[in-house]
Amino acid sequence: MTQNPTSELAEFVANLRYEDLPEPVVQQAKRVLLDAIGCALAAYKEDARKADIVQKLIPQFGADQQSTIIGGGKSHASVAALANGMLINAADNDDTHKRALLHMGSVVVPAALATAEARGGSGRDLIVALVAGYEVAARVGMAVMPTHYRFWHSTATNGTFGAAACAAKGYGLDADQTRTALGFAGTQAAGLNTFFESGDDSKSVHPGKAGMNGVIGAMLAELGATSPPDILGHAKGYLAAFSLEPNPQALTAGLGSDWEILSNGFKLYPSILASHSPIGASLEIYAQKHPDVEKIRSVTVNTYATVKSHFSSKDVQKSMAARLSVPYCVAIALVDGTVTQAQFAPERFNDPVVRNLLDKVEIIVDPALAPLYPEKFPARVEVTMVDGTVHEATFLYPKGDPSNPLSPEELTAKFKNNLNNVMGADQTSRLIELVENIENIQVSELTNSLTIPDA
């Protein structure tokens, strides 16, 4: 077979072994696993409606109960990937690879966990599958960004490739079968950015369906089905169709030495990543100046173009719409001085004081800051008071970015907070212990501990 980028990625995935992974990569895989599980379990309290939809949807497939639904229940691996992807993404607190602009955990973790459990895999098998999925999804994402993001939800589209890589690894596919699975991933990839203003449930269905499609692609490959030999590099393939300025070199440059999972960031705030630098700057102003909200004349967020084009809506009628609105996130940070799950409840975004300040927030594309994206996520917030006083603060790297990381203790605290009022302290500690020692146990030992009591 003529070498092509799809084949190169497939060979990397098929040949990857636990022994190939540097220790920092192994530890990062544990962190993304813990964070994703925490985000999924938090959905049962932070987005109970969506969790209820998941629990009612899954039994309708009538599938073999081979893989665990986080929170409770079992189904076929493909269905478990669908369910867990929806849950992990439900409250918009899942991790992000900034250059691929992709919520990795909500696609890769479900596919890896479901297929490894279905085949009786070990914790080491799970780690390798996770790393393979992160590498493939990130590289495909970087190869089609930034123009891909005009219409396409990167988590849904590029994430499908990561899910297929995970599932191929979980099912033990060889390089040719893995290439076939990636071919099926590319031809199934879908997901539009239409949800940005409405904040509807399609946002969370996207990672779930991407995970499901990735698993189905691997299943088809294992059964002997065929797909395009080079879905990524073909003249009518994925890169050509999904990007105005594709960068095919990103697919394989540094493959096996530059580990993209290490470029993954974790969220401190449960909102769109584009809001995190503006939130950080707003909270700094609040802490240092504590401006009287009633005396604020205007708020200007100077930042990069994608914030203006994608995340500047003030039509906040739902919790997810609030999470996707940078103006709202800035307003609530200046009013409440904190940004937690509570700030996205209807009683907060419907509060007259918050609404009044929201109307005063303007997003501006700053010619000095815009070129710094996507390596940096820059924002300068300027709060102008009625007396003419201006308070300002600038953030280049939001807290949780690899250049401004959450410490292990902060990530553990996030996990515990996500599980508060969902699981007891003993079960929470047990899950932390299992993930920390995942390389020494079977995947089933972890998944057996993912059921919420009385769920």
C-alpha positions, 0 to 999 in steps of 0.5 A: 500500500502506498504510504499516506497520512491516514496509514501513518496514523493507523500504524502509529495507533496499531503499534503503540505500546504502554512501554512506549509512553513517557511517564508524563504522558501516562500521568496526563492520561490518568488526569484526563480520565479522572476529569472526564469521569468527574464531569460525567457524574456532575451532570446528574446534579448540574444538568439533571434533565440531560442525564435523565434523557440519557438514562431514558434513551439508552434502554431503547437500543436494547443492546448487549450490556457489555459496557458501563454508563457512568452513573448507572446501567450498561449497554453495547460499547457504541451506545455507552460511548454515546451516553458517556460523551453526552454526560461528560459534555453536559455542563461544559466543564470538560477538557480542551486541546486549544490548537485543535479547539476540541473537547477531547475527554468527552469523545476519547474517554467514552470510546476508550473506556467502553471498548476496553471494558467490553473486551476485558482490557487492562488499565494499561490497555485503557491508557494506551487507547486514551493516548492514541485517541488524543494524538489522532484527534488533536492532529486531525483538528490542527490539520483543518483548523482554523477555517474548519471552525466557521461551521463545524463543531470540532469536537464532533467532527475531528473527535470522531477520528480520536474515538475510532483510534481508541476503539481500534486500540480497544478492539486490538485491530491491526494497522490496516484495520485501524486505517479502515476504522479511520476511513469510516470515522471521516465519512461519518464526521458531522456536527454544526456550530449552530448551537452557539447562540441557542445553547441547545442539546445538540452540543452534547449530542455531538461528542456522544455521537462522535464516540459512537461513530468511532466505535462503529467504525472500528466494529466495521473494520474488524468485520472486514468492511472497507473504507477509503484508503486515505480518507485524510489525504485524498483530493476529495477527502476530509482535509480538502472537504473540511478546511479552506487552508488544510495543513496536512503536515500537522497530521504526522509531524513529531508523531510519537515524540511530540505528545499532544495529550500534554498540550491538553488543558483542564477547565477551572470554570464550567463555560466555553474556554474562550470565556476563561481569560475574560473571566480571569481578568474580570475576577481580578478586577473584582478582587482588586477594585470591587467596582460598584456594579450600579456605577459601571458605564461600560465593559469592553472585552478586547480579545481575538476574532473567534470570541466576537464571531462565535461567543458574543451572543447576549441572548441568554435564555438557557444555562448552556447559552449562558456558558457559551456567552462571553458577555454573560460570563464577564457580567456574572464574574463582575457581579458575583466575584466567582464563577461556579456551576451556580452562576449558570442557573436561571435565577442568576442569568435572569437576575435584573442586575446581571441582565443590566450589566450584560447589556453593557458588555461589548466584545472587541477584536483587538489587533494586538491581541488577535494574532496571539491566538491560538497559542494564547487565549488573550483578553483584556477587560476594561471596566469604565465607571460613570465617573470615568475611572477605568479598571482593567486586567489582562490574561493571556493564558487562562487558568488550566492552560498548559502554560498556566496549569491546574495543579494535581491538587486543584484537579483533584479538588475539581473532581471532588466538587463535581462529585459532591452531592452525587457520591459519598466521600468514601466512593469518591476517594475510591475512584481517585485511588482506582484512577491513580493506580489504573495501570495495575488493575483491570478496567472492570474494577474501575467501571464497577465503581461508577454507579451512583448509589440508588441510581 
